[in-house]
Amino acid sequence: MSESPVLSPPVLTQRVGAVLTVTLNLPDRRNPISDPAMVDALCDVFEAADRDASIHVAILTGAGSAFSSGGDLNAMRPDAGGLRASLPAQTRRNYRAGIQRLPLLFQAIELPVIAAVNGPAIGAGLDLACMCDLRIAGQGARFAESFVKLGLVSGDGGAWLLPRIIGFSKASQLSLTGETIDAGEALRIGLVGDVVPNADLMTVARAQADAIAANPPHATRMTKRLLRAAQTAELSQILEMAGAMQALAHATADHDEAITAFFDRRPPHFKGD
């Protein structure tokens, strides 16, 4: 009797200090994120990390040669058991219960997330990178909002995410042509903040994560929350939220330590208190 093959987990995690690295782990399929198992794993990992106050920042990257190919084309065939169902109403429910959980999750969590884009980020893979707060690309990275080339639209929030990062005109160009751009162009239009040699990608991402993790974690998380809320809220609402958060921040021991260290002319020692 033959044994069943041992399946690799769709997501790998590694923690060093206050930094959690999350790796999409389907390299033989170029890390598609449309599978229910992948969505569940990502949601579980980031929800748990967001609840853990000792984790200050996360890095998201892909195993193998790709960041993420987006949706699995094989699963898009009729009756393949993927997001597409024979009944359109069920397809809608599949999206809501599946991949659409990801943009809502990344919008809701307070944990800062850095996308270390190690290769192609295509379709939903590009959208996943856009869900993160910061993006760093290796020189070999490629990006495409390619849904239109498949006769589809972005089903996971790309029409909301992309214009907020690169502006309406450029987002329209990428979305309506489906063209692929390289890392240099992604840097030029502001899609990524840095482009580094492929071999240095994780080192640079970790250095940026360490710089974030070195700050008081309560202030870091509240700053992310304000930035996310400001994408849709009015100025008066953000000022009200900022006032409430500032009252909390003033009451932390880390704030007192920062002031004391400034006057003592020494590095601060934050404890997350």
N, C-alpha and C positions, 0 to 999 in steps of 0.2 A: 504494500500500500504506500503510494507516494505521499510525501508530506506537502502541505500547502506552502507556497513561497512566503517568506517573511517580507512584509511590506515596510518600506521606510516611512517614517512619519512625514507628513506633508510640510511640517515646519520644525526647524531646529532652533534651540535657544542656547545662548551662552551668556553668563553674567560675569562681569569683572568689576568689582566694586559697585558703584551706583549706576553702571551702564549695562543695559541689556541689549544683546545683539540677536535679532530674529532673522532667520534665513529661510527663504522659500526653498523647499527641498524636493522638487520634482525636476531635476536637471535633464533627465532623458526626454522630458516633454517640454522643456524650456519654461518650466514653472508657471503653468496656467493657473489662474486664480478663480476660475468659474466653478470648479468642483465643489460640491457641498462639504467634503472633508477638509478642503483647503480653507473655505470660508469659516467653517466651525473652528478650525485650529487657530486661525488668525484672530478671530473674535475672542476665543478663550484666552489666548496668550496676552493680548493687549488689554482685555478687561481685567485680568489678574494683575498685570503690571501696573495698571492705573490705580488699582486698590492698594498696591504696596508702596507706601510712602518712602521706603528706603531705596527704591529705584527712581532715579532722577531724570533719566533720558533713555531713549531706545534708538537703535540703528536697525533699519530694515534693508536687507539685500537679498540677492538670489544666488543659489548654488549653481555651479557650472558656468556656461558661457552667456547666459541671459539673465537679466533682472526678472522680466516676466513677459511671456508672449500674449498675455491677456486671456481671452477665452479659448477653450479647446475646440478647434474646428471639427474634430471627429464627433464631439458631443452635440454639435449643431445640426447634424443630419436628422431628418425626420425619424421620430421614434427611437432615437439613440439613447434616451434616458437622461439627457442633459436639461438645460434650461428650457429648450424648445419642446412643447407638448403638442399633441394633435389638436387640443382644444385651446384657442387663444387665451381664454380666461385663465386656464391653468398655467400657461406660459407667464402671464402677468403675476400670478401668485408665486411662481417659481423664482422670478426676479426679486420680488419683495421679500421672500423668505430666504433667499440666497445671497447673491452678490451685492444687492443693494443694502445689505446690512453693513458692509464695509465702509462706505462713505459716511453713513450715519454714526458708526462707531468712532472713526477718526475725528469727526467733527465734535463728538461729545467728550472724548477723554481729555484730561488735562496734562497727561504725560507728553512732553515734546518728543517728536519722532523725526529722525533724519533718514532720508532715503539715500542709500549708497548705491547708485545705479551702475552696476558692473557690466552691463551689456544691453542688448535691445530691450526697450520698454515700449511695447506695441499695444495699441487698443486699450483694453482694460488695464494692461500693464503700465501704460503711461498715466492712466487715471489713478492707479494705485500710488504712483510716485507723487502725483499732484495732491493726493489726500494727506501726504506727510507735510510737516511744517517746513523742512529744509530739504534741498536736493543737492547732492554732490555727484558728479558724473566722472567715470573713467573715460579716457580718450576714445575707447572703443564703443562707448554707448551710442545707441541710436534711438530715436523717438518718433512715434507716428500715432496720430489719432485717426486710425485707419478704418473705422467702422463703415464709412460710406463705400469703400471699395468692396465690401461684402454685402452691400445693399441693406445695411443696418444703421442704427443710430447708437450713440453711447447709452447703454442701459444702466450705467453705474455712476452717473453724475458728471460725466465729462463736460457737458454743456454748462454746468454750474461752476465746476472747478477751474477749467482751463482759462476762461476769460478773466477770472480774478487774479491769475498769476501773470499772464502775458498780455492782457488787454483784449478787447472784443475783436478788433480787426485781425490781429495775428491769429487768435484762436479760431476765427471764422475761416481764415486761409488754410490752417492745418486741418480743420474738421471737414471742410468742403472739398478739399483736394485729396485728403488722405495721404499726403506726401510724407516721406521719411526725411528727417533732418539729423545731422550729426551733432556731436557734443559741442563743437565750436559754435554752431548756429544756436543751439539750445542756450548756451551761455550768453550769446549776443542779444537774444530776445528776452532774457530773464527767466527762462524756464528752470535753469539750474543756477546755483550761486557760485560754483567752482567746477573747473574741469582739471583733472590731475592724471598723471600717468596711471595706467591700469594697475600696475604693481603697487602703487602708493595709495590706492583708493581707500582701503580699510584703515590704513594708518592715519590718513587725513580725516576720515569720518570719525575715528576714535578721538583724535585730538580735538575736533569740534565738539564731540559729545562730552569730553572731559572738561572743556571750557564751560559748557552749560551746567554740568554736574557740580562744578566748583561753586556755583552760586547758591544762595539759600533756596531750598527746594519749594517752600511755600510760595515765595515770590515768583519763582520760575513758573510754577503751575498756574498761578493766578494771572501772570502775564500772558501765557498762552491762551487762557480762557478769555481774557479781554480782547486779544487779537482776533480770535475766532468769532467772538460775538460782534466785533466791529465790522465784520464782513457784511452784516445784514441789518444791524441796529442803527438807530439814529444817534447823533452826538449826545443828546440829552440823556438817553438811556445808558450810553457807555460811561458818561460822567457819573451817573448815579451808581452804576456797578463799580466803577473805579473808586468812588468814595467809600463804599462798603468794604471793598477788598483792602483799601489802604488802611482802614481802621483795624482790620485783622492783621495786616502786615506790621503796623506800628506796635502791635502787642506781642510780637514774636521775640524770643530771646536772640534769634539770629540778627534781627534788626539792631538790637542793642549792642550785640557783638560787633557788627559792622561799624557802628558809630564809635565805639570804644577803640577798636583797632585803628580807625582813621586817625584819631587824636593821639594814640600811642605810637603811631607810625610803624605798625607791624602788620603782617598778613592776618586776616581774620580766620577764625576757626569755627566754621558753621557746623551745627549738629542737627539741624532740622527741627529745632525747638521754637 
